[in-house]
């Protein structure tokens, strides 16, 4: 029974994958201006980009794979509403 719990614990621990977040730029007051979110810390060519206004609202979201934008790029107004959707083929 004890071995079962150890195996279950190790399987859970290994399978849990957390994103690696890297702050790229900050405002003068220390708030995050832009960050990259890597689903796999070892792969630095695939990530999500999120840029923020000084207020903390998101200004831009995009996905990058093999150092190229993929999917849609989203731009937001400073009040949080969507301003532009750009589709990448």
C-alpha positions in Angstrom: 0.0 0.0 0.0 2.8 2.4 0.9 4.5 1.7 -2.5 1.2 2.6 -4.2 1.2 6.0 -2.6 4.8 6.7 -3.3 4.3 5.8 -7.0 1.2 7.9 -7.1 3.0 10.9 -5.5 6.0 10.6 -7.9 3.7 10.3 -11.0 1.8 13.4 -9.9 5.0 15.3 -9.2 6.5 14.4 -12.6 3.3 15.1 -14.6 2.7 18.5 -13.0 4.1 21.1 -15.4 4.2 24.7 -14.6 4.8 27.6 -17.0 8.0 29.5 -16.8 7.3 33.3 -16.8 10.0 35.7 -17.8 9.5 39.4 -17.3 11.0 41.2 -20.4 10.3 44.9 -19.5 9.0 46.9 -16.6 7.7 50.4 -16.1 9.7 52.8 -13.9 7.4 52.0 -11.0 8.3 48.3 -11.2 5.0 47.1 -12.8 5.3 44.5 -15.5 5.2 46.0 -19.0 5.8 42.8 -21.0 6.4 39.1 -20.2 7.0 35.8 -22.0 5.3 32.7 -20.8 7.1 29.5 -21.7 5.1 26.2 -21.4 8.4 24.3 -21.6 11.4 26.0 -19.9 13.8 24.1 -22.2 12.1 25.4 -25.4 12.8 29.1 -25.7 11.3 29.3 -29.2 7.7 28.7 -28.2 5.9 31.1 -25.8 3.1 33.5 -25.2 3.6 37.2 -25.1 1.5 39.5 -22.9 2.0 43.2 -22.7 0.4 45.5 -20.1 -0.6 49.1 -19.7 0.8 50.8 -16.7 -2.6 50.4 -15.1 -2.1 46.6 -15.2 -4.7 46.1 -18.0 -3.5 43.8 -20.8 -2.6 45.7 -24.0 -1.5 42.8 -26.2 -1.6 39.0 -26.4 0.1 36.8 -28.9 1.5 33.3 -29.4 4.9 32.5 -30.8 6.1 29.1 -32.1 9.6 28.6 -33.5 10.2 32.3 -33.1 7.3 33.2 -35.4 3.8 34.5 -34.5 1.0 32.0 -34.9 -2.7 32.1 -34.4 -4.2 35.5 -33.5 -2.7 38.6 -32.1 -5.0 40.6 -29.8 -4.7 44.3 -29.0 -6.8 45.9 -26.3 -7.7 49.5 -25.3 -6.5 50.7 -22.0 -10.0 50.1 -20.6 -9.7 46.4 -21.3 -12.0 46.1 -24.3 -10.7 44.4 -27.5 -9.5 46.9 -30.1 -8.0 44.7 -32.8 -7.7 41.0 -33.8 -5.0 40.1 -36.3 -5.0 36.6 -37.7 -1.7 35.0 -38.7 -1.8 32.3 -41.4 
